[in-house]
Amino acid sequence: MREAKGLSQEKLARLADVANNTIIKIEAGKNQNPTLDTLKKIAKALEISVDDLIK
C-alpha cells in the first residue's frame, strides 16, 4: 500500500511518526507483532483503516 501511494519507507516513517527501522522491519516480516499504536499511526499516514493495513 505504501508503494501504491508513491511513498518511500522513510517518508512513511516521517508521516506516521515512527522510526524508519520500524517500517523496514514490519515490511520485511521481522516484526510480526507491531503495537496497535504503531499500526494506527501507519494506517493514518496511509489514509486507510487498520483493518485494511493488516489484510
BADOFI-951092 format. One record per residue (C-alpha): y, x, z; residue in three letters; residue number from 1; chain. Coordinates in steps of 0.5 Angstrom, whole numbers, plus 500, padded with zeros to 3 digits. Layout:
REM BADOFI-951092
[[Y; X; Z]; "Ala"; NUM; "A"]
...
REM end
This chain:
REM BADOFI-951092
[[500; 500; 500]; "Met"; 1; "A"]
[[505; 506; 501]; "Arg"; 2; "A"]
[[504; 509; 494]; "Glu"; 3; "A"]
[[505; 502; 491]; "Ala"; 4; "A"]
[[511; 501; 495]; "Lys"; 5; "A"]
[[513; 508; 492]; "Gly"; 6; "A"]
[[514; 512; 499]; "Leu"; 7; "A"]
[[511; 519; 501]; "Ser"; 8; "A"]
[[508; 520; 507]; "Gln"; 9; "A"]
[[514; 523; 510]; "Glu"; 10; "A"]
[[518; 517; 508]; "Lys"; 11; "A"]
[[514; 512; 511]; "Leu"; 12; "A"]
[[513; 516; 517]; "Ala"; 13; "A"]
[[521; 516; 518]; "Arg"; 14; "A"]
[[522; 509; 516]; "Leu"; 15; "A"]
[[516; 507; 522]; "Ala"; 16; "A"]
[[519; 512; 527]; "Asp"; 17; "A"]
[[512; 515; 528]; "Val"; 18; "A"]
[[510; 522; 527]; "Ala"; 19; "A"]
[[508; 524; 519]; "Asn"; 20; "A"]
[[502; 527; 522]; "Asn"; 21; "A"]
[[500; 520; 525]; "Thr"; 22; "A"]
[[501; 517; 518]; "Ile"; 23; "A"]
[[497; 523; 515]; "Ile"; 24; "A"]
[[491; 522; 520]; "Lys"; 25; "A"]
[[491; 515; 519]; "Ile"; 26; "A"]
[[490; 515; 511]; "Glu"; 27; "A"]
[[485; 521; 512]; "Ala"; 28; "A"]
[[481; 517; 517]; "Gly"; 29; "A"]
[[481; 522; 522]; "Lys"; 30; "A"]
[[485; 517; 527]; "Asn"; 31; "A"]
[[481; 511; 526]; "Gln"; 32; "A"]
[[484; 507; 532]; "Asn"; 33; "A"]
[[491; 508; 532]; "Pro"; 34; "A"]
[[495; 504; 537]; "Thr"; 35; "A"]
[[497; 497; 536]; "Leu"; 36; "A"]
[[505; 499; 537]; "Asp"; 37; "A"]
[[504; 504; 531]; "Thr"; 38; "A"]
[[500; 499; 527]; "Leu"; 39; "A"]
[[506; 494; 528]; "Lys"; 40; "A"]
[[511; 500; 526]; "Lys"; 41; "A"]
[[508; 502; 520]; "Ile"; 42; "A"]
[[507; 494; 518]; "Ala"; 43; "A"]
[[514; 493; 519]; "Lys"; 44; "A"]
[[516; 499; 515]; "Ala"; 45; "A"]
[[512; 497; 509]; "Leu"; 46; "A"]
[[514; 490; 510]; "Glu"; 47; "A"]
[[507; 487; 511]; "Ile"; 48; "A"]
[[503; 484; 516]; "Ser"; 49; "A"]
[[499; 488; 521]; "Val"; 50; "A"]
[[493; 484; 518]; "Asp"; 51; "A"]
[[495; 486; 511]; "Asp"; 52; "A"]
[[495; 493; 513]; "Leu"; 53; "A"]
[[488; 493; 517]; "Ile"; 54; "A"]
[[484; 490; 511]; "Lys"; 55; "A"]
REM end
